[in-house]
Amino acid sequence: MAVEITGRYLGQKKCELRHGPSGALLTTAAPVDNQGDGSSFSPTDLAAASLASCMLTTMAILAERDGIDLHGSHFRV
């Protein structure tokens, strides 16, 4: 099943992203070193966090299958 994520530019180097199935919103902002205000996750922050979150989620799926509790596991990117 495909998941649709939509986005719109808000101005001032900020975007609003909407997760179609849940309606959850996420705002991105350009970092200070790219002429933004750094007020939220930057697109590159999300790329790094996405990879780390994917890895931890995959580990949790396998751990749950094998009866291992990963609650409290964390990452730092």
C-alpha positions as CSV (number, residue, x, y, z in Angstrom):
1,M,0.0,0.0,0.0
2,A,1.4,3.4,-1.0
3,V,1.5,6.2,1.5
4,E,1.0,9.7,0.2
5,I,3.0,12.5,1.9
6,T,2.3,16.0,0.7
7,G,4.2,19.2,1.2
8,R,3.8,22.9,0.8
9,Y,6.2,25.8,1.0
10,L,5.3,28.3,3.8
11,G,7.8,30.9,2.9
12,Q,11.0,31.9,4.8
13,K,12.6,28.6,3.8
14,K,10.0,26.5,5.7
15,C,7.9,23.7,4.5
16,E,4.9,21.9,6.0
17,L,4.7,18.1,5.4
18,R,1.5,16.1,5.8
19,H,1.4,12.3,6.3
20,G,-1.7,11.3,4.3
21,P,-3.0,8.3,6.4
22,S,-2.7,9.9,9.8
23,G,-2.9,13.6,8.9
24,A,0.2,14.3,11.1
25,L,2.0,17.5,10.3
26,L,5.7,18.2,10.4
27,T,7.4,21.5,9.6
28,T,10.9,21.9,8.3
29,A,13.1,24.9,8.3
30,A,16.4,25.7,6.7
31,P,19.3,25.7,9.2
32,V,21.1,28.8,10.1
33,D,24.2,27.9,8.0
34,N,21.9,27.8,5.0
35,Q,20.2,31.2,5.5
36,G,17.4,29.8,7.6
37,D,16.4,30.4,11.2
38,G,17.0,26.8,12.4
39,S,13.6,26.7,14.1
40,S,12.8,23.1,13.3
41,F,14.2,20.0,11.7
42,S,16.0,20.7,8.4
43,P,15.4,18.4,5.5
44,T,18.9,16.9,6.0
45,D,18.2,16.5,9.7
46,L,15.2,14.4,8.7
47,A,17.2,12.3,6.3
48,A,19.7,11.3,9.1
49,A,16.9,10.8,11.6
50,S,14.9,8.8,9.1
51,L,17.8,6.3,8.6
52,A,18.4,5.9,12.3
53,S,14.7,5.5,13.1
54,C,14.4,2.9,10.3
55,M,17.3,0.9,11.7
56,L,15.9,1.0,15.2
57,T,12.4,0.1,14.0
58,T,13.8,-2.8,12.0
59,M,15.7,-4.0,15.1
60,A,12.5,-3.7,17.2
61,I,10.5,-5.8,14.7
62,L,13.1,-8.6,14.8
63,A,13.6,-8.3,18.6
64,E,9.8,-8.5,19.2
65,R,9.6,-11.6,17.1
66,D,12.3,-13.2,19.2
67,G,10.9,-12.0,22.6
68,I,13.5,-9.3,23.2
69,D,12.4,-6.0,24.7
70,L,14.1,-3.0,23.2
71,H,12.1,-0.5,25.1
72,G,14.3,2.5,26.0
73,S,16.8,1.9,23.1
74,H,17.9,5.1,21.6
75,F,20.1,6.6,18.8
76,R,22.1,9.7,18.3
77,V,22.9,11.1,14.9
